[in-house]
């Protein structure tokens, strides 16, 4: 998704290059249609490559079964890309249509950016970050702060299934880490 968004940025840069290259060439000699076609050649070729990427995006979204929303976005992007190519071809005969070609580029830019954003935020939401603070907030002790196993709370020294069945652990285990009390200030003292 981000690659498509970046490709649209490059496409706009190539269009600007085509305009200014044609203007630069007009200073030295009269402009012919071939000169303009040569200046906008990279813009045209890259536009067809973007359309191919849009088609591959729809195929990948459909085959990957990513859900209806990403597939819908990919389909809308492909439709906008096809319309963009049509507007680009027609604008050679009707220059007023070129304005719609520019607006279409902005629409594709916005849709590709929105789709990339939704994809990135969905991936972040799918991979939770684990930190001692987040474990403590959920009531789960972190790796370094555990209850001692010889406390009165047997669930700290054995699994809940074993505790519920009334069994004793086979090997008594002791932890070297103790959960600090909430009322105690946190300080580290070194033995002397």
C-alpha positions in Angstrom: 0.0 0.0 0.0 2.8 2.4 0.9 4.6 1.5 -2.3 1.5 2.5 -4.3 1.3 5.8 -2.4 5.0 6.5 -3.1 4.5 5.6 -6.8 1.8 8.2 -7.1 4.2 10.8 -5.7 6.8 9.7 -8.3 4.2 9.9 -11.0 3.4 13.5 -10.1 7.1 14.3 -10.1 7.4 12.8 -13.6 4.5 14.9 -14.8 6.2 18.0 -13.5 9.4 16.9 -15.2 7.5 16.5 -18.5 6.1 20.0 -18.4 9.3 21.7 -17.5 11.4 19.7 -19.9 9.0 20.7 -22.7 9.3 24.4 -21.6 13.1 24.1 -21.5 13.2 22.6 -25.0 10.9 25.3 -26.4 13.5 28.0 -25.6 16.0 26.4 -28.0 13.7 25.3 -30.9 10.0 25.2 -31.8 8.2 22.4 -30.0 6.8 19.5 -31.9 4.4 16.9 -30.7 7.2 14.4 -30.7 9.2 16.6 -28.2 6.2 16.7 -25.8 5.6 13.0 -26.2 9.3 12.4 -25.3 9.1 14.7 -22.3 6.0 12.9 -21.0 7.1 9.4 -21.9 8.3 8.5 -18.4 5.0 9.8 -17.0 3.0 7.6 -19.4 5.0 4.5 -18.9 5.1 4.8 -15.1 1.3 5.4 -15.2 0.7 2.0 -16.9 3.0 0.4 -14.3 1.0 1.9 -11.5 -2.2 0.5 -13.1 -0.6 -2.9 -13.2 0.3 -2.6 -9.5 -3.3 -1.7 -8.8 -4.5 -4.7 -10.7 -2.1 -6.9 -8.7 -3.3 -5.3 -5.5 -6.9 -6.3 -6.3 -5.8 -9.9 -7.1 -3.7 -10.2 -4.0 -6.5 -8.8 -1.8 -9.0 -11.2 -3.3 -6.7 -14.2 -3.0 -5.5 -13.3 0.4 -9.1 -13.0 1.8 -8.2 -9.9 3.8 -11.8 -8.9 4.2 -14.3 -6.8 2.3 -13.0 -3.3 3.2 -9.4 -3.7 1.9 -10.8 -5.5 -1.2 -13.3 -2.6 -1.7 -10.5 0.0 -1.4 -8.3 -1.9 -3.8 -11.2 -2.2 -6.3 -11.9 1.6 -6.0 -8.2 2.3 -6.6 -8.2 0.1 -9.7 -11.3 1.9 -11.0 -9.8 5.3 -10.4 -6.6 4.1 -12.1 -8.5 3.0 -15.2 -10.4 6.3 -15.3 -7.1 8.1 -14.9 -5.6 6.5 -18.0 -8.8 7.3 -20.0 -8.7 10.9 -18.8 -5.0 11.1 -19.8 -5.6 9.8 -23.3 -8.7 12.0 -23.8 -7.0 15.1 -22.5 -4.7 15.1 -25.5 -7.7 16.0 -27.7 -9.6 18.0 -25.1 -7.3 20.0 -22.9 -10.0 20.8 -20.4 -10.3 17.2 -19.5 -6.6 17.5 -18.3 -7.9 19.2 -15.2 -9.9 16.1 -14.3 -6.8 14.1 -14.9 -5.0 16.2 -12.2 -7.9 15.8 -9.8 -7.9 12.1 -10.4 -4.3 12.0 -9.4 -5.2 13.7 -6.1 -8.0 11.2 -5.5 -5.7 8.2 -6.1 -3.1 9.8 -3.9 -5.6 10.2 -1.1 -7.1 6.7 -1.5 -3.6 5.1 -1.6 -2.6 7.0 1.5 -5.8 6.0 3.3 -5.4 2.4 2.4 -1.7 2.4 3.5 -2.6 4.1 6.8 -5.4 1.5 7.5 -3.1 -1.3 6.7 -0.3 -0.1 9.0 -2.7 0.7 11.9 -4.3 -2.7 11.5 -0.9 -4.5 11.6 0.0 -2.5 14.7 -3.2 -3.4 16.4 -2.7 -7.1 15.6 0.8 -7.2 17.3 0.4 -6.1 20.9 3.4 -4.6 22.7 4.3 -6.3 26.0 6.0 -4.2 28.6 6.2 -4.6 32.4 4.0 -1.6 32.8 1.3 -3.1 30.5 1.5 -6.4 32.3 1.1 -4.6 35.7 -1.8 -2.6 34.4 -3.6 -5.9 33.4 -2.9 -7.4 36.8 -0.2 -9.8 35.5 3.2 -9.7 37.2 6.1 -9.2 34.9 8.9 -11.6 34.4 11.1 -10.0 37.1 8.4 -9.5 39.7 6.9 -12.7 40.9 5.3 -13.8 44.2 7.3 -16.2 46.3 6.3 -19.8 46.1 6.3 -20.6 49.8 3.6 -18.0 50.4 0.1 -19.0 51.6 -1.3 -18.5 48.2 -0.8 -21.9 46.5 -1.9 -20.6 43.1 1.4 -18.7 43.0 3.5 -21.9 43.2 1.5 -24.2 40.9 -0.8 -23.9 38.0 -4.5 -23.1 38.6 -5.5 -26.5 37.3 -3.3 -28.3 39.8 -4.5 -26.0 42.7 -8.1 -26.5 41.8 -7.7 -30.3 41.9 -6.1 -30.0 45.4 -2.8 -31.6 44.4 0.6 -30.6 45.7 3.5 -29.7 43.4 6.0 -32.5 42.9 9.1 -30.3 43.5 8.9 -27.3 45.8 10.1 -24.2 44.0 11.4 -21.0 45.4 11.7 -17.8 43.6 14.5 -15.3 44.3 12.4 -12.4 43.3 9.8 -10.9 45.6 7.0 -8.5 44.7 7.6 -5.2 46.5 4.8 -3.7 48.6 3.0 -0.8 47.1 3.7 1.3 50.3 7.5 0.7 50.1 9.6 3.2 48.2 11.6 1.7 45.4 15.4 1.8 46.0 18.2 -0.5 45.2 20.7 -1.2 48.0 23.9 -3.0 47.5 25.3 -5.4 50.2 28.2 -4.1 52.1 
